[in-house]
Amino acid sequence: MESTFGLTVPDGFSNLRRALGQPLFHRRLPGSCEKFLIFDAGGHMVPAPVGKPPFEGLRTAGLLLAIPTLLIVSPLVGFFLGAALDRWLKTGWVFGLVGLVLGFFAAGRETTRIYRRYLAEEKERNQRP
């Protein structure tokens, strides 16, 4: 069999046999793989834990990934709203600065609430049987 780039060796995979229906150790896997599969009761996958919600990890990740977003967006929103108020009232930079400080305060408060919620869920999860 000829390839475009000349990289295919004729009969290059002749040592790989179709392994359907054959036990795993007949395929000549490396010894470490065979040992792992023998000690792992036949290489079967471990079933999901009973009573654990299927997307619990994704929920926790989503909850914790909201924190950096809050820390970035809240001060920016506060600053831009304050700057718009400054333009409307024709003041200097006072409301922009106040909006920035209020944005940082709101971000810190919400971050604390999210972290407390995460800790409460972890505590509840650890108390389940």
N, C-alpha and C positions, 0 to 999 in steps of 0.2 A: 504494500500500500504506500503510495507516494503522497507526501504532503506538500503544501505550497512552499513552506520554508525549509523543508528537508529535515525537520526535527523529529518526525515519527520514525521509530525504529521498527522494522518489520518484525512482527510477532513479539513486540516488546512487553506485552502483558500476558504472556502465555502461562505464567506461574499463578495468576489469579484464576481461581475456579469459581464457578457459580455455586454459591453456598446455600442455596435454598434447601431447607429440609435437613441440612447437615448440622451436627452439634458444633458449637463455637470453637472447641479446641482443635477441630480438624482443619480450620482455616489458617493455622500457623500464625496466630497473632503473637506479638512479643510476649515474653514470659510475664512481664509485669501486668499486662492486661489480663492474661489468663488467670493470674493469681487474684487480681482484683475481682474478677467476675466469679471466681470460685468462692471467695470469702464473702461475697455480697449475695449469697443465696441464689445464685443463678443469674445475676445481672439484671434483675427486675427493678423497675423504677419504684421509688418509695411513694406510696399514695399520699395525697394531701391530708394534712391534719384534720381531724373531725371537729366541727364546731368553729373553725376559723373562717372568717369571711374571705372570699376568694381574692378581693382587690384591696386588702388591708394595707399592704405595703405601698401601693400607688396612692391611697388616700393619705397616708402619713407623708409621703414624699411631696404630694401636692400641697399639703398643709404647711410643711416647712419651707417649700420653695416660694411660697407667697411672701415670706419675710423679706428677702432681698428686693422684691418688686415693690413692696410697701416702702422700704427705706429709700428707694430711688424716686418713686412717683409722687409720694405725698409732699415732700418739700418742694418739688418742681411745680405741682399744682398750686400749692399755697403761694409760691413766689409769683407765678403767672397771674393768678387771680388778684394778688396784691398789686402787681404792676399795672394790670388793667384798671383797677380802682384808682391808682395814682394818676393814670392818664385821664380818667374820667373826671376826677376831682381837681386835676391840675396841681397836685402836690409833688414833692420831690420823690424820694425813694422810701418814705416811711412805711406805707402800706405793703410795699414789696418785701421789706425786711420783716414786718410783722407777719405777713403770710408765710414767709420762709420759716420763721420760728414756730408758728402754729403748725406748719406741715411736719417739722421735725418732732414736735410734741405728739401730734396725732399718729405718726409712724411708730414712735416709741411705745405709745399706749397700746396700739393694735398689735405690735410685736409681742408685748407682754401678754396680752390676752391669748394670742395664738400659742405661745409657748406654754402657758398654763393649761390650755386645752389639750395640748400634746402630752404634757406630763400626766394629766388626769386620765387620758386614754391609755397611756402606757401602764399606769398603776392598775387600772381596771383590767387590762389585758394580762398582766402578771398575776392577778388574783383569780382569774378563771382557771378551772381545772384542766 
